[in-house]
C-alpha cells in the first residue's frame, strides 16, 4: 500500500485532478488519504450518496446528496483539497455528472485539488478515459500484514516465534485488512496461540474469503506430477523452472517465469497439469472462472483487475485460467477487448511471481496477440496419449482405486484403447469397477477390455476437428510428449 500511497501523492503533486482508486477497502484507503492530506497540507472532504458532502470537520453540507450538486459545491472550495467520492461509480452513469467532472478538471488542477473516486469495481465512461487516472489499490503486503498481526498479538499478550509469525503472515496474503483482522481475532477467541498449529485456520479462512469471490477459487494442493501419465517434455520444462521463484534465481540473473499455455485435445490432462504445477512447486493455486468474469458483460475488465490484485498479493502463486477461449476470442466486442488489453499488459509487465497456466481446447478462436512470445514463456500442445502414456495412465488409475496394476495385463488394454484420452481411460477403469461390483467380485482384466470396447472415444467422433487442431499446432507449439513415432507403432503425431 505504501507504493500506491506514494504514487497517489506524486499524482496529486503533479496536478492530476481526477483519480479512480479501485478497492473494497474504504477504511484502509481513508486512513492513508488522511495521512497524505496531513503531509501535503490538503483538507479532506468526503461524499456518500447517503449523506452528501461532508466538510473536513465531518459536518454535512446542505443539499449535496445529489452528485451533480455536490460537484457544483466543489467549485466554492478555494483551498487545496482532496474530495473522496465513495461508490461514485454508480454516478458515472449520469451524463450530467460526467460533464461536470470534465469541466472541473482544469479548475481543480490549477487549485491543487483532486477528486478521488473510491469504488470496488472499475466502471469508466468513455468520455473520462483520457482524463481519469486509475490506481489499483493492492491488498496488504507481507509488511502490512505483519503489522496487523503484531497489533493483535501485542494486545492479547502473545509473542509468536519468528517462524510461526512469518508463516502466518505468508498464509494470510490475498485477504483484505478487515478479513485479516477478523481472522486473527477468530484465532485468538478460538484459543489459538498464533503458532504453526493455527495455520490450518488461516488457510480455511482464506479459502472461505476467496471462494466468496465470483471469479476466483482457492484450490487445495492434492496433486503432483505423479498424478500425470506421460507429457515428459512438459514435465522436464517445468522441473527446470521449479526453483525459479527463489532469490538465488534472481541473483543468477533469471526473471520469474511468466506462465504456460496448454492447448490440445479435450480430456488429455491440461487442467490436471495446472493443478499439478502448484502441487509440485508447493505454492498457492487460484482458478479464474472465465465464464463468471464475462457473465457481467461491462465489468469484465474490473473483474480481471481484481483477480490480478489477489494473485499478486499471494505471490508466489499459480493462476490457473481454464478454457481461455470462453473469454477472449478474435471477434470480441469493445468491453471484452478492453479486458483482453488489461490482461495482456499485465502478462507482459508483471514483476511479481504469479505463474499463469492457461488452457484452451479451441485455440484458433483466440486473438493472435494473446499467443505472441513474451506473454507466455512457452506454448505446449497436449495430444492424445501414445501407447506408453496410456499404460502409465491406466497404472495410475488402477492404483488410485486400490488395485495393483501388476495383477493385470494392461498392455492388452493399451492395444484396444488407441485414440483414447486420459479422461476416457479413467472412465474405463471406473466402468470396469462398476461391472465387477455389480456381480460381487473383484476387478478382472476382461472387465477393462470390455469397457474399452464399449466406448467410442471423442477422437473418433470429432476426427476432422482433431486433425485441424494438430495441423494448427504443428508449427506453433511444442509437443508436451516425446515423439515416439520411431519406437511406438500404436500411435503417431500424424494419425
N, C-alpha and C positions, 0 to 999 in steps of 0.2 A: 504493500500500500504506500510505502514511503516514496517509491518511484512515481506512482500515479499522482501523489500529492506534489512532488517536485515538478512533475510535468504540468499539473494544473496551475501551480504558482507561476511557472515560466510563461504559460499561455496568457495568463491574466496580465502579467507584466508586459507582454508583447502586444497587448490591446486586442486580444481575441475576445469578442464581446458575446458570442453565442456558443455555449458549450453544452454537451449532452453526455451525462455520466450514466452508463448502463450498469445497474447494480440492484440487487434486492436489499442491500444493507443500508437503509436510510440512517440509522443511528450511528453506525460506524463512519459513514461518509460525513455526516453532520459534525461529528467530533473533529474530524480532520479539517473541515471547512472553517470551524471556529478557530482552530489553531492557525490556519492560513490567514484568516481575517485579522487576528491579533498581530501576527508577524508582519503583514503587509499594510496595516492601517486601514482596513476596509470594514465598513459596517455590514452586518449580515441581516438581510430581510428574507422572510420565508412566505411562500404561498401554498395553500392547500385549497382544494375545492370545497372543503367542509367549513372553513372559517375565513377564507380570503387571505389577504396580505397581512402579515404581522411585521411590525416595525422592529428595530434592534432590541427594544425592551420587551418584546413579546406582546405588545398591545395591538389589537386588531385595527386595521384601517377601514373605516366605514365604506360600505358599498363596493367591495372589491372581490367578492366571491366569484363574480363573473371574470373570466380570464382576460377578456378584452379590456374591461375597466381597470383591472389590476395593472395591465401593461401601460395604460394611459397614465395611471398614477406614478409609475416608474419615472416618467418624464419630469415630475415635480421634485425628485430627489436629487440634490445637486452634488453631494459628497461622493467620493469613491466608495463603491459598494458592490456586494455580491447579492444577487436575488436568486434564492434557491426555490425552484418550481418543482414541487413534488408530484409525481404521477401526472406530469404535464403532457405526456404523450397522447392522452385522450383529447386534449385541447387542440392538438396539431391537426385534427381532422377538420377544424373550422377554418375556412379560407380567410376569414377576417382576422383571426389570431395570427395566422402565418404572415399576413400582410403587415400587421403591427410589428412583428418581430423583425421583419426585413427593414422596415422604416426605422426601427430603433437601433439597428446595428451600428451605423456610423456615429450616432449620437453617443451611445454607450462607450464606444471605443475611445472617443475624444475625452470623456469624463473619467476614464479608468474605472468603468463599471462593467459588470458581466451578468448575463442571465445564465443560470445553471439548471438545465432540465435534469432531474434525477428520476429515473424510471427503471423498472426491471426488464423492460423489453425495448428494442430499438424500433421505433415507428417514425420514420423520417420522410416528410413530404418532399417531393422532387424539387419544389421551389427553394428549399433550405439546404439542399445537398452541398452547395458551394459555400454557404455562409456558416453552417453549424458544424463545429468540430466535435468528433465523437471520442470519448475516453472509455475504454472497457476497464472497469474497476476490478482488479484481481482479487481473488479470495485470499484470506490470511496466509502469509508465507510462514516458513518454519520459525523465523524470529518472532513474528507477531503472535503465532500460536504458542510459542514458549512463554511469552509474557503473560498470555491469558492463563496458562497452566500455573505459572508462578503466583499469579494473583490469587487463584482459588486455593492452591495448596498452602500458601502462606497464611491465608485467612483461617484455615482449619487446622493449622499447626502441623502439617505433614511435609516432609522433605524427601521427594523421590530420589533414588540413587541416579547417577548420571545416565546409566544405560537405559533404565526404565523411562526417565524423563525424555530422552531422545526418541525412543521407540513410540511412546505415547504421542509425542508431537508429530512424528512422521505419519503415524496411523491416522491422525486427525485431519491431515491435509485433504482438501476437497470439500470441506464444510464451511459455512459462514461463521462469523464470530459468535453470533447468537446460538447457532447449533452447537458450537464447540463449548460455550459456557454451560448450556443445558446438559450436555453430555458429561462434562466434568462434575457438575453438581450431582447428576444422577449416580455417577460412580461413588462419590462421597456418601450420599444418602443411602446407597445400597451396601455400605460397609466396606467399600474398596479402600485400599491403601496406596493407590496410584503406583502399583508395581507392575511387573511383567504379567502377572496373573490377571490384570484388568484389561489387557489388550483385546481379548475376545469381545468385551463390552463395547470397546471403541469401534471395532470392525462391525459389530451388529448395528450400532447407531449410525455409522457411516453408510452401511448398506441400506438401512431404512430411509435415510435422508436422500440418497441418490436415486433410490427406486421411486421416490415420490415425484421425481422429475418425469416429465412427459417424454423426454428424449433420451435419457441415459439409463443404463442398467449397470449395476455393480456385480461382477461375476466372481464366484469363488474359484480358487485355483485348484481344480480337481484333476487336471490333465497335464501330461508332459509328453515328450516325444516318443515315449514307449507306447502311447496310445495310437500312434500313426504308423500304418504299414506302408513302406515304400517312401517315395519322394526324397531319395537320398541326396540329390543335388541341392534341393532346398534346405534340407537339414544341415548339410555341410556349410551352406552360405550363412544360415542362422547361427550355427555354432561358432563361426569366425567372428560374429558380432555380439556374442553373449556378454563379453566384458567391456563393450564399447561405451557404456554409460559411466564408467569409473573415472575418477580423477587421473589415474595412471594413463588412460587412453587420451585424455586431454593433453597431458604432458608429452605424450608421444606424437602429438600433432593431429590426432584423429578428431573429426567432428562427430557429434552424436548422430546415429542413424536416423534418417527421416521416416522411412516406412517401406512398406512392401505391398505390391499389388498382385493379387492372385486371381487369375481368370481361368475359366475352363468349364468342364462338364459338371453338371449338377450331380451332387451326391458323392463326389470324389475326394472330399476331405478338406475343402478350402476353409470352411468355418471351424472345423476341428483344429486345423493348423493354427488359426488365430488364437484359440484358447490355449493351445499347447505352447505357443511362444511365451505368453505371460507365465504359464506354469513352470516352464523350464528356466526362465530368467528370474522367477520369483519376484515379479513386480505387479502392481495392481492392474486389473483388466476392466476396462469400461467398454460397453457396447452401445454404439449410437444407433438408434432406431430411425432410419431414413424415412420410413413411412410416416412416423409421428412428426418428424421435422417438417415435412411438406404437407401435412394434413391441414394445418392452418396456413393457408397459402401466403398471406402477406407478412408472416412472421418467420419465414424460413431462415433469413439471414440472421435475425436476432437469436433464434434457437441455436444456430451453429456457433455464433459468438459465445453464447452461454456455455455450450459444450466445450469449446476450446479453453475457456477460463477454468472450468472444473478440471479438465485433463491436465492443464499446465500446473495447476495448484497441487496435483498429486504426483507430478513428475519425480522420478522416472515412472512411466506408466505405458501400457499398451492401450491404444484406442482402436477398437475393432468396429469397422463400418461394413456391415453385411449388405450385399446386393446394392452396390453403389449406383447402379443404373436406375434404381427406383426414384432417386432424387435428381441426379444430374444426367441430362440427355442432350443430344446435339440440337434438338428443336425446343429447348427450354424457353419459357417466356421471360419477361423482364425481371420479375421477382426471383425466379429460380436462377436467372443469370447473375443477379447481384449476390445471391447466396454462393454460387459457384465461384465468383470473383473473390469473395472473402475467404473461402476455403483454400483456393489456390494461393492467394497471398500468404496466408498462414503457413501452408505447407512449405512454401519457398523460403519464408523469412524466419520461421520459428527457431529459437535457440535453446529452449528448454527440452529435455529428453523425453518427448512424447513420441513413441513409435507407433505409427499408424499402420494397421493391417486392413486393407480394403479388399473386398471380394466382389466379383461380378460374374454373372452367367452369360449375359448378352452384351459383350464389350463393344460391339460395333455401333451401339446406340449412344456411346459416350462421346463427348466432345474431344477432339484431338489434343487440346491444350492440357487436358487432365492427365494424359499419358506421356507428356513430354518429360525427357530426362531432367532431373532436378526436383520434380515434385516427389516422386518415389525413388528410393535407391535402386530398386530393381522390379521388373515385371516378370512373373513366372506363369507359365501355362501348366495347368494341372489336367492331365489326360486320364483316360480310363486306366486302371492299374494293369500292368503286364502280369504274366504268369507268376513271377517271383513275388510281386507285390500282392497278388491275390492270395498266395499261400500265406504270406505274413499277416494279411488282414483276417483270414479265417483262423489262423493261430491265435490272434489277439482276442477275437470274439468268442471262441470256444473256451479260452482261459477265463475271460471275464464272467462266464456263466458256469464256472466251477467244473469244467471238463478238461482232461489232459489231452492236448492235440496229438500226442504220440499214440493214443489208442485208436486213431482214425487214419485211414489212407486219404489224406487231404489232397494228394496230387490228382486223384480221380475227380474230386470236386472242382479242382482248379481247371482241369481239361474241359469239364462240362460248362464252366461258368465264364467262358470267353465273352468279352464285351460287357461284363457286369461291373457296376460301380461299387465303391466301398460300402455305400449305404445299402445297396441291394444285397451285397454279401452278408452284411449284418442281419438283414431281414431273412436271408436263407437260414442262418443259424437259429434265429428266433422261431421261424416257421417249423423247422425240423424239431425243435424242442417241444413246441405245441403238439405236434403229431405224436411224439413219443409219450408225452404226458397224458394224452387222451387215451392211450391204450395201456397206461400204467406200467411203463418200462423205461429204461434209460435210453439215452440218445444212441443211435447207430449211424454208421457211415451211409447206409442206403437212405436214411431219412434226409440227410443233407443232399444227396444226389437227386432224390425225388423233388425236394424243394427247389433246386436249381431248374430242373426240367419243367416245373410248373410255372416258372416265372419268365415273363417276356421283358427283357431289360429295356430301359429307356433309350439306350443307344441304338436299338433296332427300330423302335417306333419313331425316333427322331434322327434317322440316319443322315438325311440331307443336311440338316442344321449342324450336326456334329462335324461333317466334312467341311462345311463352310467355316466353322469356328477354327478348325485345325489349320485350314489354309490361311486364315487371317493371322493366326498366332505364329505360324512357322517363321516369318522373317522379323517378327516384332517382339517376341518374348523368349525367355529362357525356359527350357523344359525343367519341371520340378523333379522328374525322374531320370535315371540313367537311360541312355539309348541302348536297348538290349536287342536290336534287330539281328545282330550277327550271332547271338548266342541263344535267343529265345524264339522258337518257332511258333509259339502260341499267339503272339500279337506283335504289332509293329506300329511305328508312328504314322504310317500312311494308310492304315486299314480303312 
